[in-house]
Amino acid sequence: MPLLFIAWRNFCYRALSSFLTTLSLTLGVALVVVVLSIYGIITEAFVRNASVGCNLVVGPKGSALQLTLNSVYYLSQPIENLPFTTYMEFFPAERRAAMVEKYGGDPALGERDGKYAAYVGGGFAIPLALGDYFGEYRVVGTTTDFFERLRHGPEVDQPFSFEAGRPFVEYHPEHEVFEAVLGSRVAATMGLSVGDTMNPTHGDPEGKGHGQGFHVVGIMDPTGTPNDRAVFVNLEGFYLLEGHAKPVDTEALIAPPERGNSPGEIPADIDLLTIPEREVTSILVQNRPRMFAVPLQNMINESVQAQAAAPVGEINKLMSMFVGPITKALLAITAITCFVAAVGVLVAIYNSMNDRRRDIAIMRALGARRDSVTVIILLESLIIAVLGGLIGWLLAHLAIYASGGYIEAQTGVQISLWSLSENEIYLLPLVLLLSLIAGLVPALSAYRTDVGTNLSA
């Protein structure tokens, strides 16, 4: 009779004990798989969030990590604001002169290239204006370049797509400068759709409303980035909200020339803020070629008002500060769980040896060798390991798959039933090895069983 069949009959004969031991191992393996999967989801989410589509984030002097959290993750509070003229330093003289003509300001601003323009090259500089909320979500004032130039995804090559509607435009005949685009999570949780009106509050989620609403013209497809939980509004409309203009001496303002009414152009009856009245919270910068990123970062950091932070570097620091210790804790839990499961197998089989000594003695009397009896005990521990490991793995993946919708909504990470974390493939061999080691003690006990003593008992 094959030894594996005998081991299986022994497993079935002590059904309750075998079931409880296997259940204990199953729950342990399931916990380990869930822990490893959580680590994989966290890691992938950080990788996705690191793909922000820009080399540098420029903002006021202060904490580079806070600047990154505020401008990339829409967390924390803005350090301060930068003058609009800092944003203009990323453009050549022609673009700067057009801004002066459009908004009004010192004509000298348009007579030279911006001191950072040569370093941007074929890239972009996109302004962000923060400070308002819609519910718990940040309202981000920006330009149309955000949707036209910025990219996302692991390869940072995916343009933003829309579940419904379109990106906002600088001016719309019906909505004027008050258009908004919602991230996918904002639209889902706040219950808004294209055509509704979004009313931001000032300063914090419970702050006072401005009274001026923005027309929702688009809802973005999920990106798996912090953009899913933000509201993007036309920067010109953001500036025109109450309390958003920088206090200046109005008598010293240089007004822009009369604007025309060309299609798509903001008409003259909308009083845009002049350059001295404008501020930006931060600027997303992409260099082309990218070899200029470090020299540009050094030049900006040498200035009096501004600093430049590399988002990927700051996010890696964040991972080492927070995710690293969490990972070590999770791996420690994994090791302890596997050890406890192995001890459970050892205790269960060893405790059954007193009831099995006579059976083992009979087997020996019928011609079974010592090593055959030992192998039977080891095979029994391996049966428990295989059943517990496979069932635990399957249960964990079913639980993770059932939570896939929530996980994807929160992190953007898509979960399938057969998604494997990086270290998960080593789990079953580890469980088999530990169970085999745990089975050695009762197997040696069986090996040493005295035939004469136990037959006469």
Residue pairs with C-beta under 8 A, 6 or more apart in sequence:
3 372
3 375
3 376
3 379
4 379
6 376
7 376
7 377
7 379
7 380
7 383
8 383
10 356
10 376
10 380
11 18
11 380
11 383
11 384
12 18
14 352
17 348
17 352
18 348
18 384
20 348
21 344
21 345
21 348
21 349
21 384
21 388
22 384
22 387
22 388
22 391
23 388
24 341
24 344
24 388
25 341
25 344
25 345
25 384
25 385
25 387
25 388
25 389
25 392
25 431
25 435
26 387
26 388
26 391
26 392
26 395
27 392
28 337
28 338
28 340
28 341
28 344
28 388
28 392
29 341
29 388
29 389
29 391
29 392
29 393
29 396
29 427
29 431
30 392
30 393
30 395
30 396
30 399
31 333
31 337
31 396
32 334
32 337
32 338
32 392
32 427
33 392
33 393
33 396
33 397
33 421
33 424
33 427
34 396
34 399
34 400
35 330
35 333
35 334
35 337
36 330
36 334
36 421
36 422
36 423
36 424
36 427
37 396
37 397
37 400
37 419
37 421
37 424
38 330
39 327
39 330
39 421
40 419
40 421
40 422
40 424
41 407
41 411
41 413
41 415
42 323
42 326
43 323
43 422
44 411
44 413
45 224
45 411
45 412
45 413
46 315
46 318
46 319
46 323
47 154
48 153
48 154
48 224
48 225
48 411
48 412
48 413
49 72
49 73
49 225
49 226
49 315
50 311
50 312
50 315
50 316
51 152
51 153
51 154
51 155
51 156
51 225
52 72
52 152
52 156
52 225
52 284
52 311
52 312
53 150
53 151
53 152
53 156
53 284
53 286
54 126
54 150
54 284
54 285
54 286
54 311
55 123
55 285
55 286
55 287
55 290
55 293
55 310
56 284
56 285
56 287
56 293
56 296
56 297
56 300
56 308
56 309
56 310
56 311
57 67
57 68
57 71
57 72
57 282
57 283
57 284
57 285
57 308
57 309
57 310
57 311
58 82
58 86
58 125
58 282
58 283
58 285
58 300
58 306
58 307
58 308
58 309
59 67
59 70
59 71
59 78
59 79
59 80
59 82
59 281
59 282
59 283
59 306
59 307
59 309
60 67
60 79
60 80
60 81
60 82
60 305
60 306
60 307
61 79
61 305
61 306
61 307
62 79
62 80
62 307
63 79
64 307
64 309
64 314
65 309
65 314
65 317
65 318
66 76
66 77
66 79
67 79
67 282
67 307
67 309
67 314
68 309
68 311
68 314
68 315
68 318
69 75
69 76
69 318
70 76
70 77
70 78
70 79
70 130
70 281
70 282
71 128
71 130
71 281
71 282
71 284
71 311
72 226
72 311
72 315
73 226
74 130
74 137
74 138
74 140
74 226
74 229
74 230
75 226
78 130
78 131
78 281
78 282
81 246
81 279
81 280
81 281
82 279
82 280
82 281
82 282
82 283
82 305
82 306
83 278
83 279
83 305
84 275
84 276
84 278
84 279
84 280
85 109
85 275
86 280
86 283
86 305
86 306
87 125
87 127
87 280
87 283
88 96
88 99
88 109
88 114
88 275
89 114
89 115
89 116
89 117
90 114
90 116
90 117
90 120
90 125
90 283
90 285
91 99
91 113
91 114
91 117
91 120
91 125
92 113
92 114
92 117
93 110
93 111
93 112
93 113
96 109
96 110
96 112
96 113
96 114
97 109
97 110
97 111
98 110
99 105
99 109
99 110
99 275
100 106
100 107
100 109
100 110
100 256
100 275
101 110
101 256
101 257
102 256
102 259
102 272
103 256
103 272
103 273
103 274
103 275
103 278
104 253
104 254
104 255
104 256
104 274
104 275
105 254
105 274
105 275
105 276
106 254
106 275
107 254
109 275
115 299
116 125
116 296
116 299
116 300
118 292
119 287
119 292
119 295
119 296
119 299
120 285
120 286
120 287
120 288
120 292
120 296
121 287
121 288
121 289
121 292
122 288
123 285
123 286
123 287
123 288
124 145
124 149
124 150
124 284
124 285
124 286
125 283
125 284
125 285
125 286
126 142
126 143
126 145
126 146
126 149
126 150
126 283
126 284
126 285
127 141
127 142
127 143
127 235
127 280
127 282
127 283
128 140
128 141
128 142
128 280
128 281
128 282
128 283
128 284
129 140
129 141
129 142
129 235
129 238
129 239
129 244
129 279
129 280
129 281
130 138
130 139
130 140
130 141
130 281
130 282
131 139
131 202
131 203
131 244
131 281
132 138
132 139
132 141
132 200
132 201
132 202
132 203
132 207
132 210
132 238
132 241
133 139
133 200
133 201
133 203
133 204
133 205
133 207
134 186
134 190
134 198
134 199
134 200
134 201
134 231
135 186
135 189
135 190
135 205
136 205
137 183
137 185
137 186
137 190
137 229
137 230
137 231
138 229
138 230
138 231
139 200
139 230
139 231
139 233
139 238
140 230
140 231
140 232
140 233
141 232
141 233
141 234
141 235
141 237
141 238
141 239
142 232
142 233
142 235
143 170
143 234
143 235
144 167
144 168
144 169
144 170
146 232
147 159
147 160
147 167
147 181
147 232
148 167
149 286
150 160
150 284
151 157
151 158
151 159
152 158
152 160
152 223
152 225
152 227
153 223
158 223
160 167
160 220
160 221
160 223
160 227
161 220
161 221
162 181
162 218
162 219
162 220
162 221
163 184
163 187
163 219
163 220
163 221
164 193
164 194
164 218
164 219
165 181
165 194
165 216
165 217
165 218
165 219
166 217
166 218
167 181
167 217
167 218
168 179
168 180
168 181
168 217
168 218
168 232
168 233
168 234
169 179
169 234
169 264
170 177
170 234
170 236
170 264
170 266
171 177
171 236
171 264
171 265
171 266
171 267
172 179
172 217
174 215
175 215
175 217
176 237
176 270
177 234
177 236
177 237
177 240
177 266
177 270
178 212
178 213
178 214
178 215
178 233
178 234
178 237
179 214
179 215
179 217
179 233
179 234
179 237
180 198
180 214
180 215
180 216
180 217
180 231
180 232
180 233
180 234
181 216
181 217
181 218
181 219
181 220
181 231
181 232
181 233
182 190
182 192
182 198
182 216
182 218
182 219
182 220
182 231
182 232
183 220
183 223
183 227
183 228
183 229
183 230
183 231
183 232
184 219
184 220
184 221
184 222
184 223
184 228
185 222
185 228
185 229
185 409
186 192
186 228
186 229
186 230
186 231
187 193
187 219
188 409
192 198
192 216
192 219
193 216
193 219
194 216
194 217
194 218
194 219
195 215
195 216
196 215
196 216
197 213
197 214
197 215
197 216
198 213
198 214
198 215
198 216
198 231
198 233
199 209
199 210
199 211
199 212
199 213
199 214
200 209
200 210
200 214
200 231
200 233
200 241
201 207
201 208
201 209
201 210
202 208
202 209
202 210
202 241
202 242
202 243
210 241
210 242
210 243
211 242
212 237
212 240
212 241
212 242
214 233
214 234
214 237
220 227
220 228
222 228
222 408
222 409
222 412
223 412
224 408
224 411
224 412
224 413
225 412
228 412
236 266
236 272
238 244
239 245
239 272
239 273
239 277
239 278
240 270
240 271
240 272
240 273
245 273
245 277
245 278
246 276
246 277
246 278
246 279
248 274
248 276
248 277
252 276
253 274
253 276
253 277
254 274
255 274
256 272
256 274
258 268
259 265
259 266
259 267
259 268
260 268
261 267
261 268
266 272
285 296
285 308
287 293
287 296
293 310
296 308
297 308
297 310
300 306
300 307
300 308
301 307
301 308
338 430
338 431
338 434
339 434
341 388
341 431
341 434
342 434
342 435
342 437
342 438
343 438
345 381
345 384
345 385
345 434
345 435
345 438
345 439
346 438
346 439
346 441
346 442
348 384
349 377
349 380
349 381
349 438
349 439
349 442
350 441
350 442
350 445
352 442
353 442
353 445
353 446
356 446
357 449
357 454
357 457
358 454
358 455
358 457
360 373
360 446
360 449
360 454
361 449
361 450
361 451
361 452
361 453
361 454
361 455
362 455
363 372
363 373
364 370
364 373
364 449
364 451
365 451
365 455
370 447
371 447
373 446
373 447
373 449
374 443
374 444
374 446
374 447
375 443
376 446
377 439
377 442
377 443
377 446
378 436
378 439
378 440
378 443
380 439
381 435
381 436
381 438
381 439
381 442
381 443
382 432
382 435
382 436
382 439
384 435
385 431
385 432
385 434
385 435
385 436
386 432
388 431
389 427
389 428
389 431
389 432
390 428
393 427
393 428
397 417
397 418
397 419
398 417
400 407
400 415
400 419
401 415
401 416
401 417
403 415
404 414
404 415
404 416
407 413
407 415
408 414
408 415
